[in-house]
């Protein structure tokens, strides 16, 4: 069978995408080749998903006809680019999809000249199929390449297309955002314990309050401010709690966190 999809890097995010792509039938295991340097990890991926496995990155580029995803540490990108310099197909090259944080399109397109390139920023909830991925398209992409990228990342959650100038902001919000939400869940749980709840119960209440609220806002399309207003009755418990959050600068702290992470992403992108 023809190899359609290549994956360079069989780590957590690479496996998350691989597992969803094969489970949803977007690619059959026999249509996928994975490059993974660790033998035990490679053997696991081969057994689990029925994919071909190699330690040769160049073999992935040579065989995958539709798309090749770079899912490695950004620090080794230059080494991989050197490997590919002499073997990049000049006729009908595959779509190159990069999830390397901080590696801009201009750097990717310098490594893959006249090749369709998509830069993507998925976040960690992709590992459970609830991710948020932003993509930006390179100069040589066409609508079919865009559709391929959308299909691949839709397998692990929602997808939005943005100009590259906004990718640092995406990093600051959805890339780093799971840490902010985790902190909030932990703090809510601690608040429950401080108010007398057992730890396990407090954690369960906090987690499902956040999960349920997000689902309610998503499904009803209600504005978060309107939901807050519906929950806060005059002189009630919720407005007392909201008042304390406002005193502590809760909203402005989250805004500053996103801006700080965005700024740091910009710094890292400059090397």
C-alpha positions, -999 to +999 in steps of 0.1 A: +000+000+000+012+036-007+027+055+022+007+087+025+017+102+059+051+105+075+058+113+111+092+124+122+092+120+160+071+095+179+068+114+211+036+123+231+022+148+206+032+127+176+015+096+191-016+116+200-020+126+163-011+091+151-036+074+173-065+097+163-056+096+126-056+058+125-086+054+148-107+077+126-096+060+094-080+092+080-049+071+074-046+033+077-016+021+097-001+006+066-002+041+050+020+057+077+058+057+083+073+069+115+108+079+122+118+072+159+154+069+172+145+049+203+141+012+194+117+004+222+095+033+214+095+025+177+086-011+184+057+000+206+043+024+179+047-003+152+028-029+174+001-005+186-008+012+153+005-011+126+027+016+111+061+012+094+090+024+117+125+035+108+153+055+124+161+071+090+144+105+087+153+107+050+133+075+044+102+092+057+106+121+034+113+098+005+082+076+010+054+098+023+035+112-006+008+134+010+023+149+042+053+148+065+049+161+101+079+174+120+072+165+157+107+168+172+124+192+196+131+226+179+167+224+189+173+196+164+155+212+135+187+225+118+202+190+119+171+175+103+171+203+077+206+194+067+197+157+063+169+167+039+188+193+019+199+169-009+169+146-011+139+170-011+117+160-041+115+188-067+084+173-083+052+171-062+069+173-028+048+163+002+032+189+024+056+196+053+037+203+086+057+216+115+046+216+152+080+230+163+075+258+187+093+290+178+104+279+143+089+305+118+077+299+083+107+317+068+131+292+085+110+263+075+108+275+039+145+281+038+150+244+047+123+232+023+126+256-007+096+258-031+078+232-009+043+236+007+047+242+044+022+246+072+032+258+107+010+246+135+006+251+172-014+223+189-018+222+227-016+194+252-053+185+253-048+171+218-035+140+236-071+132+246-087+145+214-097+179+229-070+200+215-069+235+200-046+239+171-038+271+152-023+268+117-007+293+093+000+285+057+033+290+038+037+306+004+035+274-016+004+259-001-029+256-020-064+248-009-058+210-009-028+215+014-050+236+037-076+209+037-050+182+045-037+202+075-073+209+087-082+172+084-051+161+103-055+185+133-093+181+134-086+145+144-074+159+178-098+188+184-106+222+170-086+240+143-083+278+135-063+294+108-044+326+118-017+348+101+018+339+113+021+373+131-004+360+156+013+326+164+031+340+194-003+352+208-017+317+201+012+303+221+005+327+250-032+318+251-039+282+239-004+269+240+003+279+276-033+282+286-037+246+299-012+255+327-034+285+337-065+263+338-047+236+358-037+262+383-073+274+386-085+239+391-059+233+418-068+266+435-105+258+434-098+225+449-076+241+477-104+265+484-128+235+489-103+219+513-099+252+531-137+252+535-138+217+549-143+194+519-122+162+516-094+166+491-108+140+466-143+155+467-129+190+463-108+180+433-138+163+416-160+193+422-134+217+409-126+197+378-161+191+367-172+226+374-146+238+350-153+211+325-191+216+327-189+254+324-167+252+293-191+227+277-221+249+286-206+280+270-195+260+239-229+244+233-252+273+241-228+300+225-236+322+255-212+349+263-191+341+295-202+375+310-239+366+305-234+332+322-216+349+351-246+373+354-271+345+355-253+327+383-248+358+405-281+366+423-285+398+443-267+396+477-259+360+471-230+337+475-216+339+440-214+377+439-195+376+472-169+353+456-167+373+424-161+404+445-131+388+461-117+377+427-121+413+414-102+426+445-074+401+438-072+412+402-081+377+389-090+388+353-061+412+349-037+385+362-049+361+334-046+388+308-010+396+320-002+359+319-012+356+283+007+387+274+038+376+293+038+342+276+032+359+242+062+381+248+084+352+258+074+333+227+085+363+206+118+363+224+124+326+218+115+330+182+143+355+178+167+330+191 
